[in-house]
Amino acid sequence: MIKMYGFLEGPAPTGGWEVTVTCQCGMRLVRHISAKAEDARHDVGVTSSEQHALYHNHCSEHHQGEPFQVEWVDDPSNYQGLRQSDVEVVGWSKDDLSSLADQFRTTFVGDHKKSPASPEDDL
């Protein structure tokens, strides 16, 4: 069963409440503005079938058609289900980065003395 997690992001700048639904794979599927926080669960399909076609399509394309379940999360900052367990954080030392840069220079031969123009150069 694929889990979809719905939660309030907070007040929307234009009024109402910003609501998000994220799949367990980490992909954000819905960003919605609900008029009232109380309506958010219905609007994103926790207590209704709203957005379920979108969730079904996502599961068909990314999860071999597995069924899904939409859950509401009251406090997303402390909810373990929203954390991606397969993401590894790597600490890079200055020597590691320098070595990697040398490998790129060797692999992608070209003029490395001048960096590409930045958008600020056009101003």
Backbone as CSV, one residue per row, in Angstrom:
resi,resn,N_x,N_y,N_z,CA_x,CA_y,CA_z,C_x,C_y,C_z
1,MET,0.854,-1.178,0.000,0.000,0.000,0.000,0.897,1.238,0.000
2,ILE,0.687,2.115,-0.962,1.440,3.364,-1.058,0.733,4.417,-0.205
3,LYS,1.491,5.120,0.610,0.920,6.146,1.495,1.105,7.531,0.883
4,MET,0.019,8.294,0.926,0.029,9.705,0.563,-0.231,10.472,1.854
5,TYR,0.562,11.495,2.113,0.447,12.240,3.357,-0.023,13.660,3.074
6,GLY,-1.170,14.021,3.651,-1.702,15.369,3.519,-1.459,16.139,4.799
7,PHE,-1.120,17.418,4.659,-0.870,18.243,5.838,-0.968,19.725,5.483
8,LEU,-1.222,20.532,6.495,-1.259,21.981,6.331,0.169,22.512,6.313
9,GLU,0.467,23.330,5.313,1.764,24.013,5.270,1.712,25.256,6.144
10,GLY,0.536,25.891,6.183,0.366,27.118,6.954,-0.565,28.064,6.226
11,PRO,-0.727,29.258,6.761,-1.595,30.240,6.099,-1.033,30.601,4.721
12,ALA,-1.925,30.687,3.743,-1.509,31.070,2.392,-1.360,32.588,2.327
13,PRO,-0.412,33.086,1.564,-0.200,34.530,1.471,-1.428,35.297,0.977
14,THR,-2.244,34.646,0.163,-3.423,35.309,-0.402,-4.683,35.041,0.393
15,GLY,-4.547,34.372,1.532,-5.704,34.010,2.353,-5.973,32.521,2.264
16,GLY,-6.632,31.981,3.254,-6.896,30.557,3.305,-5.687,29.804,3.843
17,TRP,-5.652,28.516,3.570,-4.595,27.638,4.078,-3.957,26.849,2.955
18,GLU,-2.651,26.793,2.948,-1.924,26.010,1.958,-1.838,24.568,2.452
19,VAL,-2.262,23.639,1.588,-2.297,22.217,1.918,-1.432,21.472,0.912
20,THR,-0.687,20.504,1.392,0.186,19.720,0.538,-0.117,18.240,0.722
21,VAL,0.013,17.478,-0.366,-0.012,16.024,-0.288,1.278,15.530,-0.920
22,THR,1.999,14.717,-0.162,3.269,14.168,-0.600,3.187,12.649,-0.550
23,CYS,3.708,12.017,-1.585,3.757,10.551,-1.614,4.906,10.072,-0.737
24,GLN,4.815,8.845,-0.294,5.891,8.268,0.512,7.218,8.252,-0.234
25,CYS,7.182,8.318,-1.561,8.414,8.339,-2.346,9.071,9.714,-2.330
26,GLY,8.385,10.696,-1.739,8.950,12.029,-1.634,8.423,13.022,-2.651
27,MET,7.647,12.572,-3.629,7.133,13.468,-4.652,5.917,14.231,-4.133
28,ARG,5.961,15.560,-4.281,4.794,16.368,-3.922,3.783,16.235,-5.043
29,LEU,2.567,15.838,-4.687,1.534,15.598,-5.688,0.523,16.726,-5.755
30,VAL,0.236,17.353,-4.632,-0.776,18.410,-4.602,-0.279,19.546,-3.729
31,ARG,-0.461,20.745,-4.225,-0.320,21.960,-3.423,-1.598,22.728,-3.682
32,HIS,-2.393,22.899,-2.650,-3.752,23.418,-2.791,-3.994,24.505,-1.750
33,ILE,-4.854,25.449,-2.068,-5.281,26.461,-1.110,-6.720,26.146,-0.721
34,SER,-6.933,25.892,0.561,-8.278,25.662,1.099,-8.739,26.935,1.791
35,ALA,-10.021,27.234,1.643,-10.559,28.447,2.262,-10.420,28.395,3.777
36,LYS,-10.694,27.240,4.355,-10.590,27.071,5.803,-9.768,25.821,6.099
37,ALA,-9.049,25.844,7.203,-8.245,24.682,7.592,-9.119,23.445,7.747
38,GLU,-10.354,23.640,8.188,-11.267,22.513,8.387,-11.630,21.819,7.076
39,ASP,-11.525,22.544,5.964,-11.866,21.977,4.653,-10.703,21.219,4.003
40,ALA,-9.513,21.379,4.540,-8.311,20.857,3.890,-8.358,19.344,3.682
41,ARG,-8.792,18.600,4.678,-8.824,17.126,4.558,-9.730,16.682,3.412
42,HIS,-10.857,17.332,3.274,-11.780,17.007,2.184,-11.180,17.403,0.840
43,ASP,-10.606,18.598,0.777,-10.106,19.143,-0.490,-8.995,18.306,-1.119
44,VAL,-8.201,17.622,-0.296,-7.086,16.832,-0.840,-7.341,15.334,-0.814
45,GLY,-8.551,14.921,-0.437,-8.923,13.519,-0.570,-8.693,12.629,0.632
46,VAL,-8.502,13.214,1.808,-8.371,12.377,3.001,-9.742,11.856,3.415
47,THR,-10.746,12.729,3.359,-12.110,12.334,3.739,-13.062,12.363,2.547
48,SER,-12.514,12.396,1.353,-13.335,12.406,0.132,-12.540,11.700,-0.960
49,SER,-13.075,11.715,-2.165,-12.336,11.125,-3.283,-11.704,12.207,-4.164
50,GLU,-11.660,13.448,-3.651,-10.989,14.531,-4.374,-9.524,14.145,-4.606
51,GLN,-9.006,14.449,-5.761,-7.606,14.225,-6.143,-7.230,12.749,-6.297
52,HIS,-8.156,11.835,-6.063,-7.804,10.418,-6.124,-7.397,9.966,-7.530
53,ALA,-7.931,10.590,-8.552,-7.503,10.241,-9.916,-6.021,10.577,-10.096
54,LEU,-5.600,11.707,-9.562,-4.197,12.096,-9.617,-3.321,11.099,-8.861
55,TYR,-3.752,10.698,-7.663,-2.992,9.733,-6.866,-2.914,8.380,-7.572
56,HIS,-4.030,7.979,-8.166,-4.059,6.716,-8.911,-3.066,6.763,-10.084
57,ASN,-3.069,7.868,-10.823,-2.142,8.005,-11.950,-0.688,7.962,-11.479
58,HIS,-0.408,8.618,-10.365,0.951,8.601,-9.823,1.371,7.168,-9.484
59,CYS,0.492,6.445,-8.823,0.812,5.061,-8.452,0.987,4.180,-9.682
60,SER,0.180,4.423,-10.715,0.315,3.654,-11.955,1.660,3.909,-12.620
61,GLU,2.101,5.156,-12.618,3.343,5.522,-13.295,4.592,5.216,-12.478
62,HIS,4.506,5.346,-11.158,5.714,5.271,-10.332,5.767,4.098,-9.351
63,HIS,4.647,3.410,-9.152,4.617,2.356,-8.138,3.918,1.088,-8.632
64,GLN,4.085,0.769,-9.891,3.545,-0.449,-10.502,2.064,-0.658,-10.207
65,GLY,1.311,0.436,-10.106,-0.130,0.347,-9.934,-0.584,-0.071,-8.546
66,GLU,0.310,-0.022,-7.568,-0.086,-0.398,-6.208,-1.216,0.503,-5.714
67,PRO,-2.083,-0.021,-4.852,-3.139,0.812,-4.279,-2.534,1.853,-3.329
68,PHE,-3.301,2.917,-3.062,-2.800,3.983,-2.210,-3.777,4.268,-1.080
69,GLN,-3.266,4.934,-0.086,-4.069,5.378,1.043,-3.627,6.801,1.368
70,VAL,-4.603,7.695,1.587,-4.295,9.080,1.921,-4.480,9.262,3.422
71,GLU,-3.432,9.720,4.084,-3.460,9.940,5.523,-3.285,11.420,5.825
72,TRP,-3.852,11.861,6.917,-3.673,13.234,7.370,-2.606,13.254,8.450
73,VAL,-1.709,14.208,8.373,-0.633,14.353,9.342,-0.799,15.710,10.022
74,ASP,-1.009,15.691,11.341,-1.199,16.936,12.080,0.093,17.726,12.241
75,ASP,1.212,17.052,12.480,2.487,17.732,12.686,3.547,17.110,11.778
76,PRO,3.659,17.598,10.531,4.578,16.966,9.578,6.043,17.058,9.980
77,SER,6.421,18.039,10.795,7.829,18.183,11.166,8.306,17.034,12.040
78,ASN,7.407,16.380,12.755,7.794,15.278,13.636,7.318,13.920,13.147
79,TYR,6.787,13.838,11.933,6.201,12.593,11.449,7.230,11.788,10.665
80,GLN,7.551,10.598,11.140,8.579,9.765,10.521,8.212,9.308,9.111
81,GLY,6.924,9.169,8.821,6.517,8.704,7.501,6.906,9.638,6.378
82,LEU,7.132,10.911,6.694,7.508,11.879,5.679,9.015,11.960,5.462
83,ARG,9.764,11.230,6.218,11.217,11.245,6.064,11.623,10.176,5.063
84,GLN,12.540,10.528,4.180,12.991,9.576,3.171,14.150,8.765,3.746
85,SER,13.891,7.506,4.023,14.902,6.665,4.645,15.998,6.256,3.675
86,ASP,15.766,6.352,2.370,16.769,5.908,1.415,17.709,7.023,0.971
87,VAL,17.600,8.211,1.584,18.479,9.313,1.236,19.666,9.302,2.181
88,GLU,20.849,9.264,1.612,22.057,9.238,2.415,22.711,10.617,2.373
89,VAL,23.019,11.158,3.533,23.696,12.442,3.613,25.186,12.158,3.673
90,VAL,25.917,12.767,2.755,27.344,12.521,2.664,28.090,13.785,3.052
91,GLY,29.051,13.645,3.933,29.901,14.782,4.294,31.115,14.806,3.377
92,TRP,31.367,15.941,2.745,32.486,16.070,1.824,33.542,16.965,2.448
93,SER,34.784,16.491,2.437,35.890,17.329,2.883,36.344,18.175,1.697
94,LYS,37.160,19.187,1.977,37.682,20.040,0.910,38.522,19.226,-0.077
95,ASP,39.286,18.252,0.438,40.107,17.395,-0.433,39.235,16.525,-1.334
96,ASP,38.118,15.997,-0.774,37.197,15.182,-1.571,36.619,15.997,-2.725
97,LEU,36.190,17.213,-2.427,35.614,18.074,-3.465,36.659,18.439,-4.513
98,SER,37.860,18.720,-4.077,38.930,19.057,-5.015,39.232,17.883,-5.944
99,SER,39.270,16.672,-5.371,39.516,15.472,-6.173,38.400,15.251,-7.191
100,LEU,37.160,15.450,-6.751,36.020,15.293,-7.661,36.075,16.333,-8.779
101,ALA,36.418,17.562,-8.446,36.535,18.609,-9.465,37.612,18.254,-10.484
102,ASP,38.740,17.688,-10.015,39.797,17.266,-10.937,39.305,16.170,-11.878
103,GLN,38.511,15.236,-11.349,37.956,14.169,-12.185,37.032,14.741,-13.255
104,PHE,36.230,15.736,-12.893,35.347,16.358,-13.878,36.150,17.082,-14.948
105,ARG,37.182,17.775,-14.537,38.010,18.491,-15.520,38.648,17.522,-16.508
106,THR,39.051,16.348,-16.006,39.668,15.338,-16.870,38.629,14.719,-17.802
107,THR,37.446,14.456,-17.271,36.393,13.809,-18.052,35.763,14.761,-19.055
108,PHE,35.509,15.989,-18.637,34.852,16.976,-19.487,35.865,18.037,-19.892
109,VAL,36.641,17.697,-20.887,37.716,18.582,-21.334,37.121,19.835,-21.952
110,GLY,37.731,20.965,-21.650,37.273,22.231,-22.220,38.004,23.364,-21.562
111,ASP,37.562,24.568,-21.839,38.170,25.764,-21.269,37.605,25.982,-19.868
112,HIS,38.388,25.681,-18.844,37.913,25.783,-17.466,38.367,27.069,-16.800
113,LYS,39.070,27.929,-17.549,39.582,29.151,-16.938,38.496,30.195,-16.779
114,LYS,37.534,30.197,-17.679,36.468,31.183,-17.632,35.153,30.477,-17.325
115,SER,34.478,30.923,-16.273,33.190,30.314,-15.931,32.113,30.867,-16.844
116,PRO,31.020,30.156,-17.012,29.923,30.643,-17.845,29.373,31.957,-17.307
117,ALA,28.856,32.752,-18.204,28.280,34.049,-17.803,27.097,33.833,-16.893
118,SER,27.007,34.649,-15.887,25.867,34.571,-14.974,24.784,35.543,-15.434
119,PRO,23.538,35.338,-15.025,22.452,36.235,-15.433,22.706,37.670,-15.013
120,GLU,23.491,37.884,-13.934,23.778,39.244,-13.486,24.649,39.994,-14.494
121,ASP,25.432,39.251,-15.326,26.291,39.890,-16.302,25.494,40.647,-17.357
122,ASP,24.243,40.261,-17.558,23.414,40.898,-18.569,22.775,42.183,-18.082
123,LEU,22.865,42.444,-16.782,22.201,43.627,-16.218,22.991,44.885,-16.447
